[in-house]
Amino acid sequence: MRKRNIVPLLFAVLLMGVSSVWAWTPPRGGCASILANVICSGTPVTITGQIIGVYPGRGYVIQSGGENVTVCGMGPIWYWRRIGVAKPRIGENITVDGYEISLPDGSTTIVAMKVTTQDGNTVQLRDPQTCYPLWFKR
């Protein structure tokens, strides 16, 4: 009799775990679908501050001047490894040169063009003339 009661209980626990994963929503942002010419038409900005969050595919959250700013377009880890620079991590201070652009839903985002790491390394992420990601180059 007890074994029969365990199966429905295990199923209920599994269902609660799966539903909590579906309910999680990452922060807004991400640059995957933003065209290079849209980025280049944005407003140039420079953000300096400490990284307080990293959300792969969505961006970095940087605490700058008392506010939290999300910056997307930091490039894939393999690109950073190929050029021999460690990709910035939570707790590090960085400077990001980029463009602030308006999205179709009325929100704005900052797309990184160039990053200066805490160690003083400067990494160009996008072509300065076309805003095309350098990790897509042949």
Buried (B, 14 or more C-beta within 10 A) or exposed (E): EEEEEEEEEEEEEEEEEEEEEEEEEEEBBBBEEBEBEBBBEBEEBEBEBBBBBBBEEBBBBBBBEEEEBBBBBBBEEEBBEEEEBEBBEEEBBBBBBBBBBEEEEEEEBBBBBBBBBBEEBEBEBBBEEEBBBBBEEE
